[in-house]
Amino acid sequence: MGKKIKEVDAYITKSQEFAKPILTKIRDVVHKTCPDVEEAIKWGMPFFMYNGQMMCMMSAFKQHAAMGFYKAALMSDKTLIENAKSESAMGHVGRMESINDLPSDKKLAAWIKEAMKLNAERVKLPKAKPSPKEKKELVVPDYVTKALRTNKTAKAAFEAFPYSHKKEYVTWFEEAKTDATREKRLAQAIEWMAEGKSRNWKYERKK
């Protein structure tokens, strides 16, 4: 049987007041739907494990809470799949500022059951196929260089990143369809880089 761990209790307690009921509700529905779930803290946020694999996670920020599914890209819900592609801090479920923003218990349970099935069947996320002759020269846009100058820590982290990490960030910026979206992504990236985080830090396994 699964059990709740004190580290997740502490995470919820330290969260903003608006986020506490959201996180508590998510946790309760996960445990109710998946009695054998195991809790863990990974990358500083609560994860729910099933069958020895990451199943879903939740997190709280200053003004919103988020929930995600590790294998969202393989699930049937179109919203989860699209949000999995964007990899934003809003999570796969979307931005949640109050408990009223949470999907119904029925919908949450359905998603959790699907995620459980994927784990039970040991379905793995497809690995990105690297280009065989990828040119190791990356053009960093001027707007990125200027933004990095405002944060020495982020600038140092970006310069120390391997080529692949730099390209992930630059590609993310360049794919923005509007200036507002690009600026928003850039601001988020500077924050992550200042913490030494790569573009896809949420899904990197600890070595």
C-alpha positions in Angstrom: 0.0 0.0 0.0 1.2 3.5 -0.7 1.8 6.0 2.0 2.3 9.7 2.4 5.7 11.0 3.2 6.7 13.9 5.5 8.7 15.6 2.8 5.5 16.1 0.7 3.7 17.3 3.8 6.4 19.9 4.3 6.2 21.0 0.6 2.5 21.6 0.9 2.9 23.4 4.2 5.5 25.8 2.8 3.5 26.5 -0.3 1.4 29.7 -0.8 -2.0 29.6 0.9 -3.9 29.4 -2.4 -1.9 26.4 -3.5 -2.3 24.3 -0.3 -5.9 23.0 -1.1 -5.0 22.4 -4.7 -2.0 20.3 -3.8 -3.8 18.5 -1.1 -6.7 17.6 -3.5 -4.4 16.3 -6.2 -2.6 14.2 -3.6 -5.8 12.8 -2.2 -7.2 11.9 -5.7 -3.9 10.2 -6.7 -3.9 8.1 -3.5 -7.5 7.2 -3.9 -7.1 6.2 -7.5 -3.8 4.5 -7.1 -3.6 2.8 -3.6 -0.1 1.5 -4.4 1.4 4.9 -5.3 4.7 5.9 -3.8 5.6 9.5 -3.0 9.0 11.1 -3.6 10.6 14.5 -4.0 12.5 14.9 -7.2 14.0 18.2 -8.5 12.4 19.9 -5.5 8.8 18.9 -6.1 6.5 16.1 -5.2 6.4 13.1 -7.6 4.0 10.1 -7.5 5.6 6.8 -8.5 3.9 3.7 -9.7 5.4 0.4 -10.7 8.9 1.7 -10.1 8.4 4.6 -12.5 7.5 8.3 -12.4 3.8 8.7 -13.0 2.8 12.3 -12.2 3.9 15.3 -10.3 2.7 18.5 -8.8 4.3 21.9 -8.0 3.4 25.3 -6.5 4.8 28.7 -7.6 4.1 32.2 -6.3 0.9 32.7 -8.2 -0.1 29.3 -9.6 0.1 25.6 -9.0 0.7 22.9 -11.7 0.3 19.2 -12.3 1.9 17.1 -14.9 2.1 13.5 -16.1 5.5 12.0 -16.9 4.2 10.3 -20.0 1.6 12.9 -21.0 2.9 12.8 -24.6 1.6 9.2 -24.8 -1.8 9.8 -23.2 -5.0 10.1 -25.1 -6.2 13.6 -23.9 -5.4 16.2 -26.6 -4.9 18.9 -24.0 -2.3 16.9 -22.1 -0.5 16.1 -25.3 -0.4 19.7 -26.5 0.8 20.9 -23.1 3.4 18.2 -23.0 4.9 19.7 -26.2 5.1 23.2 -24.7 6.8 22.0 -21.5 5.8 25.1 -19.7 5.7 25.8 -16.0 1.9 25.7 -16.2 2.1 21.9 -16.3 0.1 19.6 -18.4 -3.2 20.3 -16.7 -2.9 24.1 -17.0 -2.5 27.1 -14.7 -4.3 26.6 -11.4 -4.8 29.6 -9.2 -7.6 28.2 -7.0 -9.1 24.8 -6.4 -11.9 25.7 -8.8 -9.3 25.5 -11.6 -8.8 21.8 -10.9 -10.4 19.3 -13.3 -13.2 17.2 -11.8 -12.2 14.2 -9.6 -13.6 11.9 -12.3 -11.3 13.4 -15.0 -8.3 13.4 -12.8 -8.9 9.8 -11.8 -9.3 8.9 -15.5 -5.9 10.5 -16.3 -4.3 8.8 -13.4 -5.6 5.4 -14.4 -4.3 5.9 -17.9 -0.9 6.9 -16.5 -1.0 3.8 -14.3 -1.6 1.6 -17.3 1.3 3.0 -19.2 3.6 2.3 -16.3 2.2 -1.1 -15.7 2.9 -2.0 -19.3 6.4 -0.4 -19.1 5.7 1.9 -22.0 8.7 4.2 -22.5 8.8 7.7 -23.9 10.4 7.7 -27.3 14.0 9.0 -27.4 14.7 12.0 -29.7 16.8 10.9 -32.6 19.9 13.1 -33.0 20.8 14.4 -36.4 23.8 12.3 -37.7 25.6 15.4 -39.0 24.3 18.1 -36.8 26.5 21.3 -37.2 28.0 22.2 -33.8 27.6 25.9 -34.4 24.8 27.7 -32.7 23.8 31.3 -33.5 22.6 32.9 -30.3 20.2 35.8 -31.1 21.1 39.3 -30.0 18.0 39.5 -27.7 19.2 36.5 -25.8 22.7 37.9 -25.4 21.3 41.2 -24.1 19.0 39.4 -21.7 21.9 37.3 -20.3 23.9 40.4 -19.6 21.3 41.4 -17.0 22.0 38.3 -14.9 25.7 37.2 -14.5 24.8 33.9 -12.9 22.4 33.0 -15.8 25.0 34.1 -18.3 27.7 32.0 -16.8 25.4 28.9 -16.6 24.4 29.3 -20.3 28.0 29.6 -21.4 28.9 26.5 -19.5 26.0 24.5 -20.9 26.8 21.8 -23.5 25.7 22.6 -27.1 22.5 20.5 -26.8 21.3 22.5 -23.8 22.0 25.9 -25.4 20.2 24.8 -28.6 17.1 23.7 -26.6 16.8 27.2 -25.1 17.4 29.1 -28.3 15.0 26.8 -30.3 12.4 27.4 -27.6 12.8 31.2 -28.0 12.8 31.1 -31.8 9.6 29.0 -31.9 7.6 31.7 -30.1 4.8 32.9 -32.3 4.6 36.4 -30.7 7.0 38.8 -29.1 5.1 38.6 -25.9 5.5 34.8 -25.8 9.1 35.1 -26.6 9.7 37.6 -23.8 7.8 35.5 -21.3 9.9 32.4 -22.3 13.1 34.4 -22.0 12.2 35.7 -18.5 11.5 32.1 -17.4 14.7 30.8 -19.0 16.8 33.4 -17.2 15.3 32.3 -13.9 16.0 28.7 -14.7 19.5 29.3 -15.9 20.3 31.3 -12.8 19.6 28.1 -10.9 21.7 26.1 -13.3 18.7 24.4 -14.9 18.5 23.2 -18.5 15.4 23.8 -20.7 14.0 20.4 -19.8 15.3 20.2 -16.2 12.0 18.8 -14.9 12.4 15.6 -16.8 16.1 14.9 -16.4 17.0 11.9 -14.3 19.4 12.4 -11.4 22.7 10.6 -11.9 
